[in-house]
Amino acid sequence: MQYRWLFLVFSLAAITATPFVSRIRNPIAEPAFFNSTRVTILSWKPRVFLYKNFLSEEECDHLIKLAKSKLEESTVIDIDSGNNVKSEVRTSSGMFLDKRQDHIVASIERKISGWTFLPQENAENIQVLQYEATQKYEPHFDYFYDEKDQLRGGHRYATVLMYLSHVKEGGETVFPRAEGWKSQPKDETLSECASKGLAVKPVKGDAVLFYNLKPDAVPDPLSLHASCPVIQGKKWVATKWIRLGSFDTIPSAPSAVETEAEMYPESIIKDENSETVASVDESLEEQEL
Ligand SMILES: *[C@@H]1O[C@H](CO)[C@@H](O)[C@H](O)[C@H]1NC(C)=O
């Protein structure tokens, strides 16, 4: 009986709220439907999810078309300098689209937000990559090693990989440290490289979502992943990296300093002249009691 009343109240609330919601001209308030029946949990350690047919054929082809003439050799971030450098570890070529470049890109970005429950402003621009035969990306992490890369939005919290083409052979995404990967059934359609971890076969339209940080935002070493060498065919993939904070807010020099201060709260506590120090100390003392 009670449940029926609850349902009625909920329905009334929904009906009353609908006209207000639809009147708001905010892109974030637009419907971002995600079909949960197409999502499979591949792993909890690390957190990896597969969404079948996330993109339509047309959406895939459109992204490839936008990228095709603008590809450049991919780079990696040098651990020592934090600079982008070319490397044998990553041999694909790629380019970045503009955010909301056109209505199709905008709708894909909205769909990603709707699936990940993470705001669009935290997301980087979509990167489109092409891997030709023998090209690969050796096992790596998507989180950063140096602070410079984290100034704009912090760590890369989640990664969404969207497969834009069918690959005849190879090109799998593989997670060599995924818990229980050995129990994943393997067949002859997978390459040798894919037999060394939890493997996802690139299927046009499918998307994989994985988290580079644990739920408490600490980097997850189990999120190690690689792109297996393409053996036959061409692999096209679109990547969306989603940060912990806003990527759209470009830090100016002073706010970059603020961000650093936030990352190292002890440096605030050390400043004995500041008024905030007293309150920080007090609250620390209270916690200790
Ligand atoms: C969700 O996906 C399933 C499986 O592909 C499909 O049968 C169903 O019609 C979809 N639901 C909607 C509302 O699109």
The ligand as a Tripos MOL2 file, in Angstrom:
@<TRIPOS>MOLECULE
LIG
   14    14     1     0     0
SMALL
NO_CHARGES

@<TRIPOS>ATOM
      1 C1         18.4830   -1.0350  -25.3780 C.3       1 LIG1
      2 O1         19.3200   -1.9930  -25.9720 O.3       1 LIG1
      3 C2         18.7030   -3.2370  -26.1900 C.3       1 LIG1
      4 C3         19.7980   -4.2040  -26.6520 C.3       1 LIG1
      5 O2         20.4560   -3.7130  -27.7930 O.3       1 LIG1
      6 C4         17.5890   -3.0730  -27.1960 C.3       1 LIG1
      7 O3         16.9360   -4.3040  -27.4180 O.3       1 LIG1
      8 C5         16.5880   -2.0550  -26.6370 C.3       1 LIG1
      9 O4         15.5930   -1.7860  -27.6030 O.3       1 LIG1
     10 C6         17.2940   -0.7530  -26.2800 C.3       1 LIG1
     11 N1         16.3550    0.1200  -25.6090 N.am      1 LIG1
     12 C7         16.0590    1.3340  -26.0550 C.2       1 LIG1
     13 C8         15.0310    2.0660  -25.2680 C.3       1 LIG1
     14 O5         16.6090    1.8300  -27.0260 O.2       1 LIG1
@<TRIPOS>BOND
     1     1     2 1
     2     1    10 1
     3     2     3 1
     4     3     4 1
     5     3     6 1
     6     4     5 1
     7     6     7 1
     8     6     8 1
     9     8     9 1
    10     8    10 1
    11    10    11 1
    12    11    12 1
    13    12    13 1
    14    12    14 2
@<TRIPOS>SUBSTRUCTURE
     1 LIG1         1 GROUP 0 **** ****
